[in-house]
Structures are given as C-alpha cells and as structure tokens.
Amino acid sequence: MESRCVTQGGVQWRDLSSSPATDQSLTENDFDKLREKGFSQSNVSELKEELRTQRKETKNVEKRMDEWITRIINAEKTLKELIEMKTMTQELRDKCTSFRTDSINWRKEYQ
C-alpha cells in the first residue's frame, strides 16, 4: 500500500490508496487532528477525493510524458539512420563519379 504524508490546511495526514479497505485506515487520532483544525469528516472526504483525482491526473501526465520520451527516442534513432543513409549515398555517388571519370579516361587512352 502506498502512503504519503500530505499537509493541507496546516494539518499533516496520510494520503492512502483509494481501495475501500484502506479508506478506513485513517486513525481516530488523524481525525482528531483534523477536527482540531476545523475539518469535518466530509471535508476530509472531499480532500481525499481531490487527492485521488490529482493522483490520477499525475499518472496520466506521467504516462503521456513516457510516450513522448519514447517518440523522441524513436525520432532520434530515425534521424541517425537517415544521416547514415545520406552519408552512404554521398559515398556511393562519389564512387560512381570516380568510376565514371576513370572509365572516360580509360576510353580516351585506348582509342
């Protein structure tokens, strides 16, 4: 179970996973601390729901970032391959030009 401390309204309390069993894990002491600061149980429920929503949004952003990083890595690989192909094409063109020049010179010598 993942648990993090969260400070909200001057009160530090645990952010628990969203399963119903762990929702009951806030101790009476936790509620007492929140009540001392003016929070009711409904306030706590609203805060917990807001945290769950923020956690889901964060996970979605992290997933999109991972997808973007993967796309960037793939684009970099493709760019590297294209640069290598360009270099090979230039080398091949140079060899063809050299071969053509040699062929022309050879014909001139033997005509």
N, C-alpha and C positions, 0 to 999 in steps of 0.2 A: 504494500500500500504506500502510495506516495503522499507525503505530508510536508507542507511548508508553513513557515510562520508568516503571517500577514499582519501588518499594522494598519488598522482602519479606525479613524476617529480617536486616535490616542490609545487604542486597545490592541494588544498583540494577541492573536489567536491563530489556531491551526486551520489551514486550508486542506480539507480532506477530500479524497476522491468521491465521485458522485454516486457510488453504489448506496442503496438504502441502508445496508448494514452499517456502513461507516458514517452515514449521516447521523447516526445515534451516538457516534464516538465523542462528540463534544461533551466534556465532563461538566458536571454541575458547577465546578469551580470556574470553568471557562464562561458559562452563562452568568455566574455571579459577577465576574469581572466586567462582562459586557453590560450587565444591568446597572452596575455602579457608574458606568459612563453614560447611562441614559438609553441604552439599547434595549428594545423589547425582543422577544423571540422572533416576531415577524420581521424586525429589522435585520436580525442575524440571518434569517432565511433569505431575505432579499439580497443581502451582501454575498451569501454563499452562492446564490443563483447567478449573481453578477460575475463572481469569480469563475464559476463554471463556464459561463459564456465567454469571458475573456480568455480562459484557458483553451477553449475550442477554437476561438479566433486565432490565438497564438499558434496552435498546432497547424491550422490551415495556412497561416503565413509561412511557418517553417517548411511545410510541405511544398508550397509554391517556390520558396527560395531554393530548396533542394532540386526541384525540377528546373529552375532557371540555371542553377550551377551546372547541372548535367547538360543542359542545352549549350551553355557557354563552352564547357569542356569539349563537347562534340563539335561545335563550330571551330574551336581552336585546332582540333585534330584534322578536320576537313580543310581548314586553311593551310595547315602544314603540308598535307598531301597535295593540295593544289600548287603550293610553292615548289614542292619537289617535282611535280609533273611539269611545271613551267621550266625549271632548270633542266630537266631531262629533254624537253622539247627543244630548248635552245642548244643544248649539246648535240642533239641529233641533227638539227638544222645546220650547225657549224660543220659537222662531219659530212653532211650531204654537200654543202657548199665546197668543202675541201675536196671531196671526191670528184665533184663536177669540174672543179678547176684542174685537178690532176688529170682527169680524163681529157679535157680540152688540150692541155699541154702535151699529153701523150700523143694525141692525134696529130698535133702540129709537128711533133718530132718525126713521126713515121709517115708523113705524107709527102 
